[in-house]
């Protein structure tokens, strides 16, 4: 008699696609020499502390919002992007997300 163990699909590493995208962008900028990983960790830790997130995070929404905030502020301080540009882009993405049917890819309008 053969027994088949139930095989379940692995859990996704990122809960949302944008979590993976902001993570990948940060890694890419680090690898391109935009900043050192040690500097990134210091800044991200400061963001978490400022928000009072002193507990272990599981990679959820609050964690990646802090991650994005850190990346945006870092790029603004570096002069790579103006805060107003980042805010405008955030609004465009929000509008695109809110007007995209569930399950469909989100695209920015031109």
C-alpha positions in Angstrom: 0.0 0.0 0.0 1.5 3.3 -1.0 0.8 6.4 0.9 1.0 9.8 -0.6 1.9 12.6 1.7 -0.1 15.7 1.2 2.1 18.3 -0.5 1.2 21.9 -0.1 2.3 24.8 -2.1 5.1 26.9 -0.5 4.0 30.1 1.1 4.8 33.2 -0.9 7.9 35.1 0.3 6.2 38.5 -0.2 2.6 39.1 0.7 2.1 41.7 -2.0 3.8 42.2 -5.4 4.8 45.8 -4.4 6.7 44.3 -1.4 8.9 42.3 -3.8 9.3 45.2 -6.1 10.4 47.7 -3.5 12.8 45.1 -2.0 14.3 44.3 -5.5 14.7 48.0 -6.3 16.5 48.6 -3.0 18.8 45.6 -3.6 19.4 46.9 -7.2 20.3 50.4 -6.0 22.7 48.9 -3.4 24.4 46.7 -6.0 24.7 49.7 -8.4 26.6 51.6 -5.7 23.9 54.0 -4.7 24.4 53.3 -1.0 26.1 50.7 1.2 24.0 48.0 2.8 25.3 48.9 6.2 24.0 52.5 5.7 20.7 51.1 4.5 20.3 48.9 7.5 21.1 51.8 9.8 18.5 54.1 8.1 15.8 51.4 8.0 16.4 50.5 11.6 15.9 54.2 12.5 12.6 54.3 10.5 11.4 51.3 12.4 12.3 52.7 15.7 10.7 56.1 14.9 7.5 54.3 14.1 7.7 52.3 17.4 8.0 49.0 15.6 10.2 47.4 18.2 8.7 44.0 17.8 9.7 41.3 15.3 7.9 41.9 12.0 6.9 39.2 9.7 7.3 41.1 6.4 3.8 42.5 6.5 2.3 45.8 5.4 3.8 47.9 8.2 7.3 46.6 7.5 7.2 47.4 3.8 5.6 50.8 4.3 8.6 51.6 6.6 10.9 50.1 3.9 9.4 52.3 1.2 9.5 55.4 3.5 13.2 54.7 4.1 14.0 54.3 0.4 12.0 57.5 -0.5 13.7 59.6 2.1 17.2 58.2 1.2 16.7 59.0 -2.4 15.4 62.5 -1.5 18.4 63.2 0.7 20.7 62.0 -2.0 19.0 64.3 -4.5 18.0 61.4 -6.8 14.3 62.3 -6.5 12.5 65.3 -5.1 9.9 64.6 -2.4 7.2 66.2 -4.5 8.1 63.8 -7.4 7.8 60.9 -5.0 4.5 62.1 -3.7 3.2 62.6 -7.3 4.3 59.1 -8.3 2.7 57.6 -5.2 -0.6 59.3 -6.1 -0.4 58.0 -9.6 0.2 54.4 -8.4 -2.6 54.7 -5.9 -5.0 55.9 -8.6 -3.9 53.1 -10.9 -4.3 50.5 -8.1 -7.8 51.8 -7.1 -9.1 51.8 -10.7 -7.7 48.4 -11.7 -10.0 45.4 -11.6 -9.1 42.8 -8.9 -6.5 40.3 -10.2 -5.5 42.5 -13.2 -2.0 43.9 -13.5 -1.7 47.5 -12.4 -0.4 49.9 -15.0 0.4 53.6 -14.7 -1.3 55.8 -17.3 0.9 58.0 -19.4 
